[in-house]
Structures are given as C-alpha cells and as structure tokens.
Amino acid sequence: MRRFYLPTLLLLLLGLASGQTGQSYIDTELQRLIQAGGQNYSNTLLRQAPDQALCSIHRNKLPAEVLGPFIEEQRKNIKYPADGKLMGDWKQGEPIFNTLARGNCFSCHVGSPLNIGGNVGPSLEKYGQRGTSEAVQKYTYEVIYNTWAYFPCTVMYRFGHGGLLKPEEIAHVVAYLLDPASDFNTKPALKR
C-alpha cells in the first residue's frame, strides 16, 4: 500500500496541486485515494463519529434540543472501575497526570507540583480542597473519563471514552487530584 503523508494530503485536499476547488475536488481526491489503496481514509480518517459530527455541524455550540440528549448519551458511555472505587492510589496517578506519554494533564492544567502547567484548561490548583465525598469523586472521575458528559464538544481528551486510559488509571488520577496526602495537595504548584 502506498503511504500518504499529511502535508501532501492537505495540499491535495485544498486543491493547491491541481487548481480544482470545492466539493468536487474533495470528492475526486477521495476517490483517487481509495482507488490507490487508501481505504482507511474513507473509513476512518474522513468519517467522524456521530457525536463528533454533531459538534462539527454545530461548531461546538450544540442547540438546546440537541444538548440534553447529547449529554445523556455521553453519560451512558461512562464505564467505571471493576472494583467500584473511583479513587485509586494517588502515587500511581502522579505519573499518569505528569507524563507526556500518559495523561499529559499538566500540559493544559496548572496545579502540578512537578510541572509548570498550561493555560488551555482551568487551573486545578487546590483541587483537593473540594473534599473526597462520593459526589466529588464521581464528578471528577466522569469528567476525566468523558468530559463531554459535562462540557460538550470541549477540547479536553475523553480519556476513558477514547481508550487512552483504563478506568482504574482514571481512578488513580482522581486520587492524585483529591487525596489529602497526595503531592498534588501537599506541595505547591510550580509557577511560571
């Protein structure tokens, strides 16, 4: 199978290579890619999941008549740890939160005592002051598992929904954020 590289594909899709523009060009290029052995382009990369398509169609601002059912469907898809515990071991949550190859949470959120955080998401500094009630644990777990269940179409990774983290790993991150003994709650956040 021939390899197609992203820059080449983007140039082709934009019509810069042939001067052809619009939907007819995109349709022609898709057909060419498929015939050249790139079936995966039509089956995966160019076809969105229904929930993502709704976000795209509505430019990430779902209308009221779509919002309720959308959130309900997102919440139905949340899976919980087999042992039922929403707070795991904070020591196992720390490397998930603070490692680029794992959760990479610190890249968007301020609050880590190990990494200077980003400013894409809200600050999580002093997040543990919310306590460890069942409601706080559940909310925190569910937002990490599938943030669209609370914040539809946001850019935050849907860690559980997308299979990036297992339910048990998410429970460890919950513990890292909430456990009063966690480094997250006992050491100061790094500042810029």
N, C-alpha and C positions, 0 to 999 in steps of 0.2 A: 504494500500500500504506500502511496506517495505521502510524504509529510507536507503539511501546510503550516506555515508559520504565521503567527498572529499579525505582524506588520504587513505581510503580503496579503493576508485575508482582509485586513482592514482597508488597505488600498483598493483592493478589488471591489469590496462591498461599497465603498464610497464612489466607485465609478471613475476613479482617477486614472486607472490604467487604460480605459478604452474611450473615455469621454461620454459613455452612456450613463444616464442618470435615472433616478426614480425607482419605483417598484418593479418595472420591467427588467431593469438591470439586476436588481437583487434576485428576482426570480430566475433570470438567466444564469447568474453566478451560482446560485444554489443548485440548479440542475447540473451545471458543469461539475461542481464539487462532488455531487452524488455520483455522477457517471464516472468520475475519476477515482472512485473508491472511497470517498469520504462520507459514507452513510451516517457515520456518527454525528456529522454536522447537522443533518436534518433531524436526527432522532434525539439528540441530547443538547448540544450547544445552542441551537437556534430555536428550540421549543422550550417554553417556560412551564414550570409547574403552575397549576391553576391559581394558587394563592399569589405567587409572584406576578402572574399575568394581571391579576386584579390590581395589584399595586402599580404596575406599569401603566395600565389603561387609565387609572385614576390619578396618575402622577403622585403616588404615595399619600394621597388625601382621600380616603375612602368616604363615599357619601353615607349618610345616616342609614339608609335602607340596606346597605351592604355591610356596614361596620359591625352591627350586632352579630349576625350570622358568621361573619369572618372570625371574630374573636372567639365565639363559641366553638367553631371548628378547630381553631388553633389550640384551645384548651383541651379539647378531646384528644389531641395527639400527644399530650404530655405523658411520658412514662416515668415511673418512679423506681427507686432502687428496690431490689428484690427483698431486702430486709425491712423495708418501710421507713428506714431512718433517713431524714432529709439533711441531717448534719453528720458528716463523717469525721475524718481525722484531719484537723487543720494542718498538721505537718505534711500530709500528703497533698493538701490543697495549695500550699505555698508554691511548690514548683510548677503546678498547673497554671496558677494565676500569673506567675512571674517569668515564664519561659516562652520565648518566641515560638518555639515549635509545638507548644501545648495550647494553653488557653490564650496567652498573649493579652490578657486583660489589661495589664499595665499600659499597653500602648495607647489605649483610649481613655483610661480612668486614672485620675490622681488618687493617691491614698496608700500606695505601696511603700513599705519601709525599705525595700530593696531596689526599686527602680523609680526614676522620675517618670511620672505619668503623662499621658497625652491629654488633649482637651476636646476630644470628639464626643465622649460620653460625659455624664455627670460625675462630679467628684464622689469618691467612695470613702473619703477621709472620715474617720469616726463612724463608719457604717455600723460597727458593732454596738454603738450606743442605742440602737433600736431594740436591743434585747434579743433573747433567744426563744420567744414564745412560738408556739406552733404556727400561728398566723404569719409571723415574720419569716420563719424558716420556709414555709410553703411559698410565700410570695417570692422570696429570694431564689429559691430553687426553680420555680416556674419561669421567672424572668430569664434566668441563665439557660434553662432547657429550651425555651421557645419564647423569646422576647416579644414576638408578635401577638402572644396571648394577652399582652398588656399594652404594648406600643406597636400597633400595626404598621408594617412597612418600614420600620426603623432600620438603620444600617448595622445595628449590633448583630453579631453572629447568633444564629439559633443553634447553640452548641449541641443540644440533645437531638433536636429535630433534624439537623443536618448530619448527625452521626460523628461530629467532631469530638465529643466527649461522651463517655458512658454515664448512665445515671449515678453510679457510685462515685465517679470522678467529680460530677457536679456537686454531689453531697459533700465531698472534701472541700471544694471551693466555698460552698456555703459555710462550712465550719471555719475556714480561713477568714471569711468576712465577719462572722458573728461570734465565734468563741471568744469569751473574755480573756482567755490565756493566749490566744493567737498573737504572733508577732505583729499581725496587721492591727491589732488593738492595743498592744503594749509598747510598740516602738513608734516614734514619729515618722510621718510620711516624708519621703525625700522631696525637697523643694528645688525648683529651677533656680 
